């Protein structure tokens, strides 16, 4: 069994940590935020992800948490799972990674394993840093992570593939062995290609979403139904059914950040990545289309009461980063509407970003007296709402299904007006 050090106690860091502890490895997780480390020592996970708290408890004997980099000196693998936000030039802000490298003693038995999503070229930059600081013995491996929030454990334990980009030394082989128990297809490649696999995968998924959103918008104009269209397209094995759900646009920290990073990287190298401009623009407009739909039904939105069902960027997470609800709520308020929002898990995170919103403590409360309701996040409890009761409590009749998750017939049978995204 190995000793695994992890920098960063976010989604990727903690899930990587518990999954390696589950395999029997000794794991030390280091973060710079004292409150996070304190909370973890007490068994509290600083974000909402199903089953992670139970696993932390079950494998507590093999997991420890620290603020001190020195506690990771015995770890052969140093997984970097910290934020590497893009700078304006499209390069990653590597200060968190440099802090890690600088704090480690020179060594020829450590491998720095990059899990964070970073621009292509980051591996070379860090290796230069190793050389400049007398740490040329450090090995570097790019091992991008593909887990999704909300199904993070399942994704980590059953990955579609494991990508290991390295310089052909012991470290790449050792990381590949660490992942052997997951029995996933393994891609061994060079570091730059591994970095590009991650960025290109996220950019492609975002493109798929913007594509189906544009098809949805054309369906609205031409009287076709995008759910039927996606079903028919998805059965073509070359297309596949996943990531063809039209809606309010993609949110989250990853797609937004990575599509821009790839566009900027291409730009820095002299290539104009036209397609990604469209992907970004379509996504921005998609969030705003709801406002014109509401205006079509209600006229001017001043003093209209709009219920937002769900705020998180997707269900099963409390993550508000890049959530479509942020733009939507701001636009509605700018039009003079009164916004009443409810999210079963993300309220606290949302309050920090949008303190001015009125937060309801249940879907029923948000819907009470509303002129229109917008389903923003497809939490199961919204899909299961009894729409005859909803109709009785609302002042108006309009239900905009921003995720095509509701049963249009059930909504209409309750006497309400149903409008999805790209639905007939
Ligand atoms: C995404 C990728 O799916 C992961 O593979 C990747 O590891 C991760 O980014 C990352 O780079 O860290 P995540 O952002 O957690 O994962 O969430 P997704 O499930 O991909 O959803 C992203 C957004 O797209 C959500 O707002 C979701 O509602 C939206 N979406 C997704 C659609 O609008 N339509 C779809 O068909 C699928």
Boltz pocket constraint, residues with backbone or C-beta under 6 A from the ligand:
constraints:
  - pocket:
      binder: B
      contacts: [[A, 117], [A, 145], [A, 146], [A, 147], [A, 148], [A, 149], [A, 150], [A, 202], [A, 205], [A, 209], [A, 242], [A, 243], [A, 244], [A, 245], [A, 246], [A, 247], [A, 248], [A, 249], [A, 250], [A, 251], [A, 252], [A, 253], [A, 254], [A, 255], [A, 313], [A, 314]]
      max_distance: 6.0
